[in-house]
Amino acid sequence: MTDFDTLNALRAGLEGWFRPGVTALLSAVFTFILYQGVLKFIQHITRSKTVPRLFLDASATALGFVIALLVLNGVLETAPPDLPFLSHIQHGATLALIVAVTWALVRCTSAIGNVIVALNPVLEGQWKRARKVETQTRFLVRVLNVLIVIVGLGAALVTFEPVRHLGSSLLASAGIGGIILGFAAKPVLGNLLAGMQIALTQPFRIDDVLYVQGEWCWVEEVTATYVVLRVWDLRRLVVPLQWFIENPFQNWSRNDTELAGTVFINVDYSMPIEPLRKEFHRLLEQSPEWNGNISTVQVTDSGETTIQIRLLMSGADSTALWNLRCAIREGIITFIQERFPEHLPRVRARLVEKPDQ
């Protein structure tokens, strides 16, 4: 074929595509613009905090592309079948539609999680239920999003003819391939199963106070494979979900946020306990961190030179208890220094004279 024949074929193809192409493009653009107008009208007449509006706002852009691509695919179906590259363009439009539908479903699923969390706010006396619902919802939404993306990817691959024909041959090796993939994906699958177990059994929830690997931290985020813990000094500790299944850890707010803590003071044997007890109760009464439940002073140990006094107190949560313990320790030490300095720990010695030789 000469260059002249090639140019004639190209010109004929462009002339054949002019009307169908312009029609398809204008239809898709007009549909998207019309959708945006309807969307603005609906948003104007509805309240922003209603459940349908939350779904609409979350998936508005993705739904616009889905509707426009549906119109585009419909117009391309009416195009003359002898147009050049028609099958390739239809295939591309179909792939774009699958991607848009997957995107819209992911956004709708995320909106479901936000709606459930919004309908279960953290109210006074109901924080435990609200945090439980939020933890389960966040995890299940992430699992659903992963499944939606996998199904969307599979639907996109099926549109390719070579992949479709390879299906019969792949079935024969599916058993071996499944075993290989199972071993390769063992950490990921283990964390997914561990996450499902954690979501159902609830050993911890969002905002629970945990003591993990020597760190005092809060549960900040629970993903499909790991947990993000916010340490007291604002560091972030990322721990795989499988670790929580295989290792013990402390949950300081499993059923209630109230905690009891101690302060130990070592003083001389001659130190009177009653003044110390009265000062301890006075400091507690003045402290806003004390919740009024536990206040005990006991001598818990006696050594060769000193006695050990335990001051037991309680706070509404771990942060309040930590501040309370520090304040009480400082107050008691100041009290002993000012009122009973002679009863601070001391070392006793006795001088023995040697007889004259």
C-alpha positions in Angstrom: 0.0 0.0 0.0 1.4 3.4 -1.0 1.5 6.5 1.1 -1.4 7.9 -0.9 -3.5 4.9 -0.1 -2.6 5.2 3.6 -3.6 8.9 3.6 -6.9 8.1 1.9 -7.7 5.3 4.5 -6.8 7.7 7.3 -9.0 10.4 5.9 -11.9 8.0 5.4 -11.5 6.7 9.0 -11.5 10.3 10.4 -14.5 11.2 8.3 -16.3 8.1 9.5 -15.5 8.8 13.1 -16.4 12.5 13.0 -20.1 12.3 13.7 -20.1 9.3 16.1 -17.1 10.7 17.9 -18.5 14.2 18.4 -21.8 12.7 19.4 -20.3 10.4 22.0 -18.0 13.1 23.4 -20.8 15.8 23.6 -23.2 13.3 25.1 -20.7 12.3 27.9 -19.8 16.0 28.6 -23.5 17.1 28.5 -24.4 14.3 30.9 -21.7 15.2 33.3 -22.6 18.9 33.3 -26.3 18.0 33.8 -25.4 15.7 36.6 -23.3 18.5 38.3 -26.3 20.8 38.0 -28.7 18.3 39.6 -26.1 17.5 42.3 -25.8 21.2 43.2 -29.6 21.5 43.4 -29.9 18.5 45.6 -27.2 19.7 47.9 -28.9 23.1 48.1 -32.3 21.7 49.2 -31.0 19.0 51.6 -29.3 19.2 54.9 -25.6 18.4 55.0 -25.8 16.0 58.0 -28.5 13.6 56.8 -27.6 10.0 55.9 -28.5 10.2 52.2 -26.5 13.4 51.9 -23.4 11.8 53.5 -23.5 9.0 50.9 -24.0 11.5 48.1 -21.2 13.8 49.2 -18.8 10.9 49.6 -19.4 9.4 46.1 -20.6 12.4 44.1 -17.5 12.7 41.8 -17.3 9.0 41.2 -21.0 8.7 40.4 -20.7 11.5 37.9 -18.0 9.7 36.0 -20.0 6.4 36.2 -23.1 8.1 34.7 -21.1 9.9 32.0 -19.2 6.7 31.0 -22.5 4.7 30.9 -23.8 7.3 28.3 -20.5 7.1 26.4 -20.7 3.3 26.2 -24.3 3.5 25.1 -23.5 5.9 22.3 -20.5 3.8 21.1 -22.8 0.8 20.9 -24.9 2.6 18.3 -21.9 3.5 16.1 -21.4 1.8 12.8 -19.6 -1.5 13.3 -17.2 -0.9 10.4 -15.5 2.1 12.0 -11.8 1.6 12.5 -10.5 1.0 16.0 -14.1 0.8 17.3 -13.5 -2.3 19.3 -10.4 -0.8 21.0 -12.2 2.4 21.9 -15.2 0.4 23.3 -12.8 -1.7 25.3 -11.1 1.4 26.7 -14.5 2.9 27.6 -15.5 -0.4 29.3 -12.3 -0.4 31.4 -12.9 3.2 32.4 -16.4 2.3 33.4 -15.2 -0.6 35.6 -12.6 1.7 37.3 -15.3 4.4 37.9 -17.8 1.8 39.4 -15.0 0.4 41.6 -14.1 3.9 42.8 -17.8 4.7 43.5 -18.3 1.5 45.5 -15.2 2.2 47.6 -16.4 5.7 48.3 -19.9 4.4 49.2 -18.4 1.7 51.5 -16.2 4.3 53.3 -19.3 6.5 53.6 -21.1 3.6 55.3 -18.4 3.5 57.9 -18.6 7.2 58.5 -22.3 7.1 58.8 -22.2 4.3 61.4 -19.6 6.1 63.4 -21.6 9.4 63.2 -24.7 7.6 64.4 -22.8 6.2 67.5 -21.2 9.3 69.0 -19.1 9.1 72.2 -21.6 10.2 74.8 -21.2 10.3 78.6 -21.5 6.8 80.0 -21.6 5.2 76.5 -18.0 5.6 75.4 -17.3 1.9 75.6 -20.1 1.0 73.1 -19.1 3.9 70.7 -15.5 2.9 70.6 -16.4 -0.8 70.1 -18.6 0.2 67.1 -16.0 2.4 65.6 -13.2 -0.2 65.8 -15.3 -2.9 64.2 -16.7 -0.6 61.6 -13.2 0.8 60.5 -11.8 -2.7 60.1 -14.8 -4.1 58.2 -14.9 -1.2 55.9 -11.2 -1.7 55.0 -11.8 -5.4 54.4 -14.7 -4.6 52.1 -12.7 -2.0 50.2 -9.9 -4.5 49.6 -12.5 -7.1 48.3 -14.1 -4.4 46.0 -10.8 -3.5 44.5 -9.9 -7.2 43.9 -13.3 -7.8 42.2 -12.8 -4.6 40.1 -9.3 -5.7 39.1 -10.6 -9.1 38.2 -13.5 -7.6 36.1 -11.0 -5.4 34.3 -8.7 -8.3 33.5 -11.6 -10.4 32.2 -12.2 -7.9 29.4 -8.9 -8.8 27.8 -9.3 -11.8 25.5 -5.9 -13.5 26.2 -6.6 -13.5 29.9 -10.1 -15.0 29.3 -8.6 -17.8 27.2 -5.9 -18.6 29.7 -8.6 -19.4 32.3 -8.9 -23.1 31.4 -5.1 -23.7 31.6 -4.8 -21.8 34.8 -7.3 -24.0 36.5 -5.0 -27.0 36.2 -2.3 -25.2 38.1 -4.5 -23.4 40.5 -3.9 -25.9 43.3 -0.1 -25.5 43.2 -0.4 -21.8 42.7 -2.7 -21.5 45.6 -0.2 -23.3 47.9 2.6 -21.1 46.7 0.6 -17.9 47.2 -0.5 -19.2 50.6 3.0 -19.5 51.8 4.0 -16.2 50.2 1.1 -14.3 51.7 1.1 -16.0 55.1 2.1 -12.8 57.0 -0.6 -10.8 55.2 -3.3 -13.5 55.6 -2.3 -14.0 59.3 -2.7 -10.3 60.0 -6.1 -10.2 58.2 -7.4 -13.2 60.2 -5.9 -11.7 63.4 -7.7 -8.4 62.6 -11.0 -10.2 62.1 -10.5 -11.9 65.4 -9.7 -8.7 67.2 -12.7 -6.9 65.6 -15.0 -9.7 66.9 -13.5 -10.3 70.3 -12.6 -6.7 71.1 -9.4 -7.1 73.3 -8.9 -3.4 72.6 -10.7 -0.5 71.0 -9.9 2.9 69.5 -8.6 5.3 72.2 -8.0 2.4 74.7 -4.9 2.9 76.9 -2.4 0.0 76.4 1.0 -0.9 77.8 2.8 -2.6 75.0 6.5 -3.5 74.9 7.3 -1.2 77.8 5.5 1.7 76.2 2.4 3.5 77.6 0.3 4.4 74.6 -3.2 4.9 73.1 -4.8 3.0 70.2 -4.9 5.6 67.5 -5.7 3.6 64.3 -6.6 0.0 63.5 -6.0 -1.0 59.9 -6.5 -4.3 58.1 -2.9 -5.5 59.0 -1.5 -3.4 61.8 -2.3 -1.1 64.7 -0.9 2.4 65.2 -0.3 3.3 68.8 0.3 6.8 70.0 3.0 6.8 72.7 2.7 9.3 75.6 5.6 11.4 74.1 3.7 11.6 70.7 5.8 8.9 69.0 3.9 6.3 66.9 4.3 2.6 67.5 3.2 0.4 64.6 2.5 -3.2 65.7 1.2 -6.0 63.4 -2.2 -7.4 64.4 -0.7 -10.9 64.7 1.5 -9.7 67.5 -1.6 -8.9 69.7 -2.9 -12.5 69.2 0.4 -14.2 70.1 1.7 -11.9 72.9 0.2 -10.6 76.2 -0.3 -6.9 76.7 -2.0 -4.7 79.2 -5.2 -2.8 78.5 -5.7 -0.1 81.1 -9.2 0.9 79.9 -10.8 -2.5 79.0 -13.9 -2.0 81.0 -13.3 1.3 82.7 -10.8 4.1 82.4 -10.4 4.4 86.2 -7.0 3.3 87.5 -5.2 3.1 90.8 -1.6 4.0 91.3 1.0 4.1 94.0 3.7 6.4 95.4 6.5 4.9 97.6 8.3 6.9 100.2 11.3 5.7 102.2 11.7 7.4 105.7 13.4 6.8 108.9 11.9 4.5 111.6 11.2 7.5 113.8 8.8 9.1 111.3 5.2 9.3 112.7 2.7 8.0 110.2 -0.4 9.8 111.2 0.8 13.3 110.2 1.8 11.9 106.9 -1.6 10.3 106.4 -3.4 13.6 107.1 -1.2 15.5 104.7 -1.8 12.9 102.0 -5.6 13.2 102.4 -5.3 17.0 102.3 -3.3 16.9 99.1 -5.8 14.6 97.5 -8.7 16.8 98.4 -7.0 19.8 96.8 -6.1 17.9 93.6 -8.5 18.0 90.6 -7.0 14.7 89.3 -8.3 12.6 92.2 -11.7 11.0 91.6 -12.4 10.5 95.3 -12.5 6.7 95.3 -9.2 5.3 96.7 -6.9 6.9 99.3 -4.8 4.6 101.5 -1.5 5.0 103.4 0.2 1.8 104.5 3.7 0.8 105.7 4.5 -2.0 103.3 8.1 -2.8 104.0 10.8 -2.3 106.6 14.5 -2.5 105.9 17.6 -2.2 108.0 17.6 1.6 108.0 14.3 2.8 106.6 10.6 1.9 106.3 8.7 2.0 103.1 5.3 3.8 103.0 2.9 3.2 100.1 0.5 5.9 99.1 -2.4 4.4 97.1 -4.7 6.7 95.1 -7.0 6.6 92.1 -7.7 8.7 89.0 -10.3 9.0 86.3 -7.9 7.8 83.6 -4.2 7.1 83.1 -3.3 10.7 82.3 -5.0 12.0 85.4 -3.5 9.3 87.5 0.1 10.0 86.3 -0.3 13.7 87.1 -1.8 12.9 90.5 1.1 10.6 91.4 3.7 13.2 90.5 1.9 15.9 92.4 1.4 13.7 95.5 5.1 12.6 95.5 6.3 16.2 95.3 3.9 17.4 98.0 4.8 14.6 100.4 8.5 15.1 100.0 8.1 18.9 100.5 6.0 18.2 103.7 8.7 15.9 105.2 11.5 18.3 104.3 9.7 21.2 106.0 8.0 19.5 109.0 10.1 16.4 109.7 13.6 16.9 108.2 15.1 14.9 111.0 13.1 11.8 109.9 14.5 11.6 106.4 16.5 8.4 105.7 19.8 8.4 107.6 22.7 6.1 108.1 23.4 5.2 111.7 26.9 4.4 113.0 28.4 3.7 116.4 32.0 4.6 117.4 33.7 2.0 119.4 36.9 2.9 121.3 39.7 0.4 121.1 41.2 -0.5 124.5 44.7 0.6 125.0 47.2 -2.0 124.1 
